[in-house]
């Protein structure tokens, strides 16, 4: 039961972050398509590692999620890139 709850929490965390990433991929991809694709792939792979680690370490309080925590680097990088892209587009 604890493993199911951990998997469910990992999935909900994904659902909370996925719309933001989709928006940032669309906006930052207009200016930096290759970097955006690389960061998007990096985000996706680390989200899978995060979910598997979280689900398999439910008895330990979900400590396995720290293996995939690097998704945050890609997430915030994409947010910054999309902010810069939006600013440059608005000022053009």
C-alpha positions as CSV (number, residue, x, y, z in Angstrom):
1,X,0.0,0.0,0.0
2,X,2.8,2.4,0.8
3,X,4.4,1.8,-2.6
4,X,1.1,2.6,-4.3
5,X,0.8,5.8,-2.4
6,X,4.4,6.8,-3.3
7,X,3.7,6.1,-6.9
8,X,0.5,8.1,-6.8
9,X,2.4,11.1,-5.2
10,X,5.1,10.9,-7.9
11,X,2.4,10.9,-10.6
12,X,0.7,13.8,-9.1
13,X,3.9,15.7,-8.8
14,X,4.4,15.0,-12.5
15,X,0.9,16.3,-13.3
16,X,1.7,19.5,-11.4
17,X,4.9,20.2,-13.3
18,X,4.1,18.9,-16.8
19,X,1.9,21.9,-18.0
20,X,4.7,24.3,-17.1
21,X,7.3,22.4,-19.0
22,X,5.1,22.1,-22.1
23,X,4.6,25.9,-22.1
24,X,8.3,26.6,-21.6
25,X,9.2,24.1,-24.3
26,X,6.9,25.9,-26.8
27,X,8.2,29.4,-25.9
28,X,11.9,28.7,-25.5
29,X,11.9,26.4,-28.5
30,X,11.2,29.4,-30.7
31,X,14.6,30.9,-29.9
32,X,16.7,27.9,-28.9
33,X,15.3,24.8,-30.5
34,X,18.2,22.4,-30.0
35,X,18.9,23.4,-26.4
36,X,15.2,23.2,-25.6
37,X,15.0,19.7,-27.1
38,X,18.0,18.6,-25.0
39,X,16.6,20.0,-21.8
40,X,13.2,18.5,-22.6
41,X,14.7,15.1,-23.0
42,X,16.8,15.5,-19.9
43,X,13.7,16.6,-18.0
44,X,11.8,13.5,-19.2
45,X,14.5,11.0,-18.4
46,X,14.9,12.4,-14.9
47,X,11.2,12.4,-14.3
48,X,11.1,8.7,-15.0
49,X,14.0,8.1,-12.7
50,X,12.3,10.3,-10.1
51,X,9.0,8.3,-10.3
52,X,10.7,4.9,-10.2
53,X,12.9,5.9,-7.3
54,X,10.0,7.4,-5.4
55,X,7.7,4.4,-6.0
56,X,10.3,1.8,-5.0
57,X,11.4,3.5,-1.8
58,X,8.0,4.1,-0.2
59,X,9.0,2.3,2.9
60,X,12.0,4.6,3.3
61,X,10.0,7.7,3.0
62,X,10.5,8.1,-0.7
63,X,14.2,8.8,-0.5
64,X,14.7,7.2,-4.0
65,X,13.2,10.3,-5.6
66,X,16.5,12.1,-5.0
67,X,18.1,10.0,-7.8
68,X,16.1,11.9,-10.4
69,X,16.0,15.3,-8.7
70,X,18.1,16.7,-11.6
71,X,14.8,17.3,-13.4
72,X,14.6,20.6,-11.5
73,X,17.7,21.9,-13.2
74,X,16.1,21.4,-16.6
75,X,12.8,22.7,-15.3
76,X,14.2,26.0,-14.1
77,X,16.5,26.4,-17.0
78,X,13.5,26.1,-19.4
79,X,11.6,28.7,-17.3
80,X,14.5,31.1,-17.6
81,X,15.0,30.5,-21.3
82,X,11.3,31.0,-22.0
83,X,11.3,34.2,-20.0
84,X,14.2,35.5,-22.1
85,X,12.5,34.3,-25.3
86,X,9.2,36.0,-24.4
87,X,10.9,39.2,-23.5
88,X,13.0,39.3,-26.8
89,X,9.8,38.5,-28.8
90,X,7.8,41.2,-27.0
91,X,10.6,43.8,-27.5
92,X,11.1,43.0,-31.2
